[in-house]
Amino acid sequence: MTDEPQKHRFLTIPQAAEELNVNQNQIRALIKAGELRALQVGGRGMWRIGRQDLEDYIAEAYRRTAERIAAGELEDGTETGDQE
């Protein structure tokens, strides 16, 4: 046995937003646009995002970003508030 807490297979919108460090509306927009796979469960249609679906989204985002860097399409990447 391990002392690590068991991770749930599915994340809520707030949990996915925390993982990506974005607000919940951004997660909803990604779902609506079909960029992030999710499903609705229960009578109230609560959204759930599979951990692997979130990982797949992240991997795809890295791939797209690498393509844009290679094509010279990105700025220096400094976000508002970033300081090094």
N, C-alpha and C positions, 0 to 999 in steps of 0.2 A: 504494500500500500504506500501511497505517497501523501505527503502533507499539503501538496498543492491543491488549491480550491478547483473544483471541476468547473470548466467553462461551459456555458450553455451553448447549444448548437445555433440558436437564433438570438439576434439582437433586436432591441426596440429601436425606434427612431432616435430617441435621446442617447442611447448607448452607441449607435453608429455615428452620430454627430460628435460625440466625445472622442471616439476612436480617430476620426478624421480631423478633429479640432475645427469643426465648422458648426454653424447653427442648424437647428432642426429643419428650418425651411429649405436649406440647401439640400439636405437629404431627401426631403419630399420632392424637390424639383428634379433631382437625379432619378428618383423612382418614376416620376411622371414622364420624364423624357426617355425612359427606357435604358438609361445608362447604368443604373444599379438595379439588379434583380431583387424583387421582394414579393412577399405574398401577404394576403389578408386572411386572418383567421378569426374564428368566433363570430357570434351574432352581431357584434359591433364593428366588425371589419378592422380589427387592429392590425397594423402593419408589422411584419417581422422580416428581418434581413438575415439570411444565412451567413455564418462566419466566413464560409468559403466564398460566397458571392461577394462579400466585402473585400476579401483578399484578391479575388479575381478583378474587381474594379480597380483596386490599387495597382496591381500588376499592369493592367491595361493603361492606366494613367501614366505610369512610369514609361511604358513603351511609346505612347503618344508624345510625351515630353521629350524623350530622347530623339525622336524623329524631328520634332520642331527645333531642337538644339542643333542637330546635324544640318538642318536646312537653313539655319541662321535666322529663324523666325522669332526667337525669344530675346527679350531685353536682358538686363543683367540679373533679373530675378529678385531684386530688392523689393520687399513688401513695405508698405507704410508701417512705421513703427519698428522695423528691424534695425538693429544696431549691432555692429561687430566690433 
